[in-house]
């Protein structure tokens, strides 16, 4: 996997676009909004929109937080072309449960 930082946008554009497509499709699969997920990982809705646009540099920590939130085994999964097509139904249930727990923790904590 190419580095997420330290290189120009043009050097990683294909990588960022693959991540953007996967993040967007996984979010849609979960029937969640950009706002809902951005609040959980504590980035602005605009920052999430930029990530899904695929036209901006992404910090590794943000991509790691997204992979963690989406119950993915690694950050590298997000960079695989059309990774969203390979996740199964058990992923959706597990991820929705985790998202709800994190939302409740933010509200109660």
JOGIJO-V975952 format. One record per helix or strand. SS is the DSSP state (H for helix, E for strand). FROM is the first residue (numbers start at 1). TO is the last residue. If there is no record, write none. Layout:
SS/FROM/TO ; SS/FROM/TO
This chain:
H/9/29 ; H/34/41 ; H/45/53 ; H/60/69 ; H/75/79 ; H/83/86 ; H/89/108
